[in-house]
């Protein structure tokens, strides 16, 4: 195996080993069913659960577009 392949393989292996070591000491993941959450806006870590009814407005990537952001902010329902 060439030196280049060895170096690239080692570089790719490092993040995997870090991830593996950081999850080895953590609590086991508890899987929840959607029915386990209340029917309201709820946050569970990085997961956001939305209620069954209502309207969701999602705005993304306003970087460099302040006028678009302000228009979105001042919208009439």
N, C-alpha and C positions, 0 to 999 in steps of 0.2 A: 504494500500500500504506500502511496506517495505521501510525502510530508504534508502537502497541501490538503489531502483528504483527511489526514489525521488531525490537523489543526482545525479544519472546518467541523469535523465530527465532534471534537472536544468542545468547541464553542457552542454547538447546538445542544450538547448534552448538559452543559452547566445550568441553563434555566430549568430543565426538567428535574435535575437533582435538587435544586433549590425548592421547587414546587413540591417535590416528593417529601423533602425533609420538613417543610413547613406544615404539611397536612398530616404528617405522621403523629404529631403531638396534639392535634386538635380534636375536638369533640366529634363524634360520628354525626353525619348529616341526618336530620330527621325529615322525612318526606311527609308533607301535609297534602291533604286533598283540598280542592277548592271549597268543599262544603265545610271544612274546618274554620274558614274565615267568616267574619260577619259580613252582612250585605251592606257594606259601606266602604268608603275610601279607607284603605288600610295599607300600612307599610310594614313589611317583614324583611328587615335587612335592606337589600337592594331591590326587592320585589315589591311592586305596587299592585294591589288588588283593587279593582274598580267595582262599584256596585252594579247590580243587574240593570238598573234604569238610569237615565240621565244622558247628558251630552258631554263629550270629551273634546277639549280643544288642545291640540298639540302643535306647538311651535318649535321649530328646530333651526339651527344654523343661521342665526341672525348676525353672525360675525360680519362686520363691515357694512351692515344694512340697517342703520339706526332708524331710518324713515320707515322701513318695513316693520320693524319691531314696534315703533310707536303707533303705527296704524293698527297693528294686531292688538296692542294693549288697549287702544281706544275704541275697539269694535263695539257695536251695539248688538245685544243678544236678540 
